[in-house]
C-alpha cells in the first residue's frame, strides 16, 4: 500500500513539473545568472531565461523579491533557480556603496543639503576642497525601447473611411496664403461644436487595404497642428496655436482629444485564434527586422488588445514537387515561425505593432498568428 501511494505521489509530482515546464518553457541556453546593463529591456532579459519572453510576468510574479519587475535597474543581478520543479528568479540589488570611491575624494550626498554637513575636507592651506555631489539617479529599465513607438502614439492615428471623408476640412487660409503656420487664421467647413474650443488638424494619408477582401480598412491621419476656434459658422474661423508642419487647403479638422497611452504593457497571447496579415512597415524599409514598427489588418473589432503578442510566420510558402512528372499541383510547406510582434496601439480594424524578434527577414503579407 505504501509503495502504491509513493508511486502515485511521484506520478503527480512528475506530471506537475512537466505541466509547468510546458506552460513556461525555459530558453535551452539560459544563464544561471545575469547582471542588468544599460540599454537592456525587460523583453531582452526575459528572452535570456525564457523561450517565450512574453511569459515573464508569470515567472516573476511568483517571486516575493520582484513584486514589480519594471523596477529592475542596471547593476541588479538576477539568479535563476528551480524550486520544486518551478523556475524562480532571485534579485540581488547593487548597492551604491559597492562602487569604488577614492578615500581622498569629497562626496556630497543628497541628504547633506538638507541636514547640513560640517566635515568637509580641508586642504593644507586651510581652504575647503570642492566636493562631488552624489545623487541616486537610477532609471528603471523598460519593457521595450519606447523611443521606437513614441511617434506612433502622439502623431498618428487610423480612422475608418467615413470619418475621414465626412469631417470638417480647411477651405481657405487668411490673407490668400497657400500655406499657414502658427498665428495664422484659417477657415473650415463642416465644423461641429466641441466641448472645448480646441481642435487638431490632420492630413489624410494612404489607405490600409485588406489583402483578403480588398476592402479599405481605414486611412492614416498624420498630425499637423493644434488650433483654437474663434468663430463657429460656415465657414468657421480658427487660429493656429501649435504646428508640426504647414497647414494646407483640404487638411482635416477634428476636436482635440487628450488621448492617454499606456506605457505599461503586459505581454500576453490573445485568448482567441488570430490570423492577421502584416500590411505595412514604417520607416522606409522593405525588409522587416527586429524593432521595426508594422501595421496588421486586425483591430479592436477583431478582439485585438494592446499587449497582445503574435507569432510571425512566412506567408503560405508553396512549391512544386520536382519528383512528380507532369504534376502542376503546388505543395504547401509547413508554417515556419520567423519572429514575433507585440501590439502597442489599436484602432477599429488596424493595429500598430513592434517586431520583438526576427529569425530572418520578414516581408509584407507575412502572417501574424496566435502563438
N, C-alpha and C positions, 0 to 999 in steps of 0.2 A: 504493500500500500504506500509506504514511504517513497519507494522508487518511482511509483506512478505519479505521485504528487510532485516529486522533484522533477520528473521528466516534463510534466505539464508546465511547471513554472519556467523551466528552461525554454520550452517552446514559446510561451508567452513573451519571455524576455527577448529571445532572438527575433521573434516576429515584430515586437515593438521597435527594436533597433532598426530592422530593415524598413519598416514603415516610415520611421523618422528620417532615415537616410534617403528614402525615395522622395520625401517631402522637401528636404533641404539637402540636396547633394553637394558635397564639397568639391572644390577645384582639385583635381588629381595632383596638381603641382603646388598645392597651398603651402605657405610657410608656417612654421610654428609660432613665429612672432614677426611683427612688422612695426617699424617706427615711422610715424607720420612725418612727411616732409612738406615744405611749402609747395603750393600748387596742386597738392593731392585733392581729389574729390572723394566723397563717400562712395560713389559708384566705382571709382578705381580701386579703392581699398576693399570693398565688398567683393570685387571680381578676383582679388588675390586669394580670398578664402573660399568663395562660393562659385559653383558652376553657373548659377543664375544670380547675378548681382542684385536683381530686384527683390530677392528674398531676404535682404539684410535686416529689415525690421523684425522679421520672425526670429532671426538668430539672435539679435542683440537685445530684444525686449525681454528675454528670459534672464538677462544678467543684471543683477542689482546695481553693479558698479556703473553701468552705462544706461541710465534711465532716459537720457536724451542724447542719442548718437550724434545729433547735429551740434553737440558741444565737444567735439573732439578737436584737438589743437595740434599744430605742428610741434613735434618733440614728444608727443604721447606715444607710448609703446603698447601695442595690442598683442595679447597672447591667446592662442587657440588651444583649448583643452577639450578632452572628451570626458564627460561625467555621466555615468550610467548610460553610455551609448549615445549621448546627446552632445553635439558640439556647443561650446560656450566660449565667449570672448571675455578676457580679463583686461583691465586697463591699468597701466602704470603711468601716472602723470609725471611729466618732467617738472621738477621744482626749479624756480628761477635761481635758487641758491646753488643748483648743480653747475651753473655756468662758472667758468674761470674768471675771477675778478682779481686784478692785481691789488695786493695789500696796500700799495702806495697810492692807489687811485682813490680820490674822494668821491663817494657815491651819495647823491641826494635822493632819498626815496620820496614817494608821494606824500606819506603822512608827515614828513618833516616840514612841509609848507603850512600845515595846519596846526601841528602840535609844537612846532618850534624845534630848533636844534642848536646846541651850544658847543658841540665837539668838532667843529670844523678844523681841518688840517691847517697848520700854520707853517710857513717857510722859516728858515733860519734867520731871515731878515725880519721876521715878525709880521709878515704880510699873509693874508688869507690865500690859500691855494684854491683856484677855481674848481668847482665840483661839477661832476656829470649828473644831470637829473635823470634818475631811473624811473621809468613808468611801465606798468604792465599793460602793454597794448597787444594782447593776443587775440587774433581773429580766428573764430572757429571755421573749420573747413566746411564747404558746401557740398550738397549732393551732386550738383552739376556746375560747370562753369557758366554762371548766369550772364556773363557778357555776350555769350553766343546767342542768347534768345532775347536780350533786352529790347532790341529794336522791334521785335515782333510782338512784344507786349504793349508798347507805348504808341507806336506809329503805324500800325497796320491793322486791318480788320477785313473780314469777308462777309458780304451781305447777299441775300437772295436777289434774283433779277428784279422782282417787283419793287423792292426797296430802293434799288439804285436808279430806277428809271422814273419813279413816281415822286421822288423827293424834290425839295427846293434846289434851285441852281442859280449861279451868278449870271444875270442877264446883261449887266453893264458895270463899268468902272467909272468913277467920277473923273471929271476933267479930261474925258476922252482918252484915258490911258489904255494901253493894251495889256499891261500887267499892273499888279498892285502889291504894295508892301505895307509894313507896319505904319499906322497913322492914316492910311488911305481909306476913303469911303467907297463902298461897293453897294450894288443893288441886286436883290434876289427876288425871283418869282416863286410863288408857291410856298412861302414860309408859313409855318404853323407856330402859334404862340406856345412857348415852353414855360416851365415853372420858373426859370430864371431868364435873364437877358443874354445868357452866354450860349454861343454856338461854335461849332467847329466846321472847318472846310476840308473836304476830302476830294481826291481826284480818282475817278473810275479807272481801273487798270484792266488787266487781262482777265478773261473768264476762266473758270475751272470747269472742265468738261469731263463727264463720266466716260471712261473708256468702255464700259459695258453697255450703257444705254444711249450714249452720245448726247445726253441732255445737259443743260447748263446747271451746275450745282451752286454757282454763286460768282461774285465778282470781287476782285481785290479792290480795296479802297485804301489809298495812301494818304496819310495825314499831311495837310498843307499848312493850316493856320487856325488860330482862335480869333473869334470876332465877337463884338458886343452889339446888340440890337439898339438902334437909335429910334427907329420908327417902323411900326408894323403896318404895312399897307400892301399895295400891289402895284409896283414892286416895293419891297421893304428896304430900308436903309440900314446898313451896318458899317462898323468901323473895325479895322484890323488891329488887334492888340498884341498878337504874337504870331510869328511866321517862321515856318521851316523852309519855305521856298516861295516863289512868286505865285500870287493868285491869278488865275486865268478865267476868261469867259467860259461858262459851262461847268465850272467846278461845282461840286455838290455841297449843300449846307445842311447840317444836321444839329439837333440840340446837343450841347456839350454834356457828356456823361463822364463822371469821375469813376472809371472802372477800377475795381480792386482786383489785383492779380496775386494769386498765392505764389509764394516763393518756397513754401514748404511742401514739396511734392512727396507723396507716399507711393512709390512704385508698386504696381500690382498688375497681374494679368486680368483682362476682362472676365466676368463671370459668364459671358455669352460667347458664342462662336463668331468670331470676326474674321472676315476675309476682305481686306482693303487693297487698293492699288496706290502706289506712290505716283502721284500725278504732277508733282512739281518739285524742283530743287532750287533753292535760293543761293545767291552769291555768285552767279555767273559761271557755274561749273557744269560739266556734262556728266562726269562720273562722280558718284556719291560715295563719300567716305565717312569715317568717324567724326562726330561733332558737326556735321552738316545739318542744316535745317531743311526739312521737306514738308510737303503737304500731302495728305492722304484723302481719299474720296469717301470718308466716313466721318460723321459728326454726331452732334447731340441727339438727333432723331434716330440714329443707329445704335445708341447706347454707349457711345464713346465718352469717357471722362478724362479729365486731366490727371496724369499719373499713370494711365494705362500703358502697359508695356506689351509690345507686339514683336513677334519674331519675323525677320525678313527672309523670304525665300525667293529663289530665281523664278522668273515668270515662265511657267509652262514650257519647260525645255523638252523639245521633241526631235527625234532623229529617225532616219530610215534605217531599217535593218539591212546591213550590207551583205548578209549571207542568205537573204531571201531573193530568189530570181523573180524579176518582173513583179515585185511587190512594192506598191506605192504607198502602202499604209504607213503612217507615222507612229512611232513608239514614244509614249510619254515617259520621260525619265522621272524617278522619284524626286520629290521636293527636297532641295538641299538648303539647309539653313546657312545664310551668308551674313547675318548680322541681327541687330535688334534696335528698336527705337522706343522712345518714351514720348507720349503725347503731353504737350505742355500748354496748349490753348485750343479750345474747341469752339466751333461755330455750328450753325444748323446742319449743314451737310458736308462740311470740310473741317479738317483739324490740322494744326501745325504740330510737328514732332521733331525731336532731336535724335539723330542717329547716335546711339550709345556705343555700338561696336560694329565692326565690319571685317569679315574674314577675307573679303575680296571686293572688287569694285561693284557697287550697287548701281542699278540703272532705273530710269523711269519705267513704270508699269511693272516693276517687281512687286511681289505681293507682301503684305504685312498681315500676319495672322496671329490668332490667339496661341500662346505658347502651349 
